[in-house]
Amino acid sequence: MSKSGVLDFASGLGGNIDKNEVLSAVDQYEKYHVFYGGEEEERKAHYSDMVNKFYDLVTSFYEFGWGESFHFAPRWKGESLRESIKRHEHFLALQLGLKPGQKVLDVGCGIGGPQREISKFSSTSVTGLNINEYQISRGKELNRIAGVEKTCNFVKADFMKMPFPDNSFDAVYAIEATCHAPDAYGCYKEIHRVLKPGQCFAAYEWCLTDSFDPNNQEHQKLKAEIEIGDGLPDIRLTGECLEALKQAGFEVIWEKDLAVDSPVPWYLPFDPSHFSLSSFHLTTVGRFITRNMLISADFFVSSRPGICGTCPKGKSTCPKFSRAG
Ligand SMILES: C[S@@+](CC[C@H](N)C(=O)[O-])C[C@H]1O[C@@H](n2cnc3c(N)ncnc32)[C@H](O)[C@@H]1O
């Protein structure tokens, strides 16, 4: 299929971009990135435009090829991709210790797959915060179809400046979303502000491991490929994320690189010999979206730590951060 043919398919699925504007949106998006002369500072300065262009282009494909939750998951042998994704969401809910009736915030919620699952699993009310208009409209439709409108809602906003008063939520989580933030500290600080004191934040974050060598050209190329393939302004080291959490006021209770001991590698769905979801990777846009994921499984970017902050002390096994004071 030609590039324009594939992109016709994207708008045909109900994406946000008019068919005639898709190619120009791809061009504008690509210019943010290293391979097209883009620079990190530009990506950070225009992060909302870059992220929105990316998700306007890819959301329909993600939903078609991946499902309603746009994240990876550690996976057991014999477990389907969908099962592993749900288990990963349940694990997060359990580690957060969610109680029925609590008010929870999902930061960077996509089209609401995790929101619906976690709300149903824990009998909580989950607000999904997202900067992307199209994803929210799609998420509202899916909430209506699932019959969860009373407990799941959406707010269109930037997680760098959230429209909520201080101390609004009993728990906050973010699944593979805060990697889009231009500044980890600024984002975590905002999460800390809206979380009630003593309550917990849990996140699945994308990070570089310590094996990343900034002086190695091949490593830098792989990093740039992941950035363009996933709409990222930069990729931070795990240590930088942990430090930013502490600076933002969280006590880090548990953190783990979930990639290292997953019995089935997280990147397996992108392996052409295993991926069967409509041969997504074989399409031009599929490659545009996924081309870096296999290489990212290489030696330096396999870290997707589960991290938690702000619980009372004593819980040593939860992927969350506890808000002190
Ligand atoms: C990889 S998707 C993950 C979505 C969702 N957490 C899931 O697992 O299905 C990243 C999400 O973060 C959102 N996002 C990125 N930057 C954002 C920002 N500045 N403010 C709010 N949402 C943002 C994107 O629109 C997208 O929905």
The ligand as an SDF file (V2000), in Angstrom:
LIG
                    3D

 27 29  0  0  0  0  0  0  0  0999 V2000
    1.2600    6.1670   25.0970 C   0  0  0  0  0  0  0  0  0  0  0  0
   -0.2390    7.0680   25.4010 S   0  0  0  0  0  0  0  0  0  0  0  0
   -0.7960    6.1940   26.8690 C   0  0  0  0  0  0  0  0  0  0  0  0
   -2.2660    6.3900   27.0890 C   0  0  0  0  0  0  0  0  0  0  0  0
   -2.8630    5.6410   28.2670 C   0  0  0  0  0  0  0  0  0  0  0  0
   -2.1620    5.9140   29.4890 N   0  0  0  0  0  0  0  0  0  0  0  0
   -2.9120    4.1660   27.9900 C   0  0  0  0  0  0  0  0  0  0  0  0
   -2.0720    3.4470   28.5670 O   0  0  0  0  0  0  0  0  0  0  0  0
   -3.7550    3.7290   27.2180 O   0  0  0  0  0  0  0  0  0  0  0  0
    0.2780    8.6490   26.0780 C   0  0  0  0  0  0  0  0  0  0  0  0
   -0.8720    9.5840   26.4080 C   0  0  0  0  0  0  0  0  0  0  0  0
   -0.3710   10.7670   27.0550 O   0  0  0  0  0  0  0  0  0  0  0  0
   -1.1050   11.8920   26.5720 C   0  0  0  0  0  0  0  0  0  0  0  0
   -0.3230   13.1060   26.7600 N   0  0  0  0  0  0  0  0  0  0  0  0
    0.8850   13.3970   26.2370 C   0  0  0  0  0  0  0  0  0  0  0  0
    1.2920   14.6260   26.6290 N   0  0  0  0  0  0  0  0  0  0  0  0
    0.3140   15.1140   27.4350 C   0  0  0  0  0  0  0  0  0  0  0  0
    0.1590   16.3370   28.1520 C   0  0  0  0  0  0  0  0  0  0  0  0
    1.0780   17.3070   28.0980 N   0  0  0  0  0  0  0  0  0  0  0  0
   -0.9470   16.5010   28.9090 N   0  0  0  0  0  0  0  0  0  0  0  0
   -1.9020   15.5240   28.9570 C   0  0  0  0  0  0  0  0  0  0  0  0
   -1.8160   14.3650   28.2790 N   0  0  0  0  0  0  0  0  0  0  0  0
   -0.7100   14.1460   27.5320 C   0  0  0  0  0  0  0  0  0  0  0  0
   -1.3210   11.5490   25.0970 C   0  0  0  0  0  0  0  0  0  0  0  0
   -2.3110   12.3450   24.5010 O   0  0  0  0  0  0  0  0  0  0  0  0
   -1.6680   10.0700   25.2100 C   0  0  0  0  0  0  0  0  0  0  0  0
   -3.0200    9.9280   25.5050 O   0  0  0  0  0  0  0  0  0  0  0  0
  1  2  1  0
  2  3  1  0
  2 10  1  0
  3  4  1  0
  4  5  1  0
  5  6  1  0
  5  7  1  0
  7  8  2  0
  7  9  1  0
 10 11  1  0
 11 12  1  0
 11 26  1  0
 12 13  1  0
 13 14  1  0
 13 24  1  0
 14 15  1  0
 14 23  1  0
 15 16  2  0
 16 17  1  0
 17 18  1  0
 17 23  2  0
 18 19  1  0
 18 20  2  0
 20 21  1  0
 21 22  2  0
 22 23  1  0
 24 25  1  0
 24 26  1  0
 26 27  1  0
M  CHG  2   2   1   9  -1
M  END
$$$$
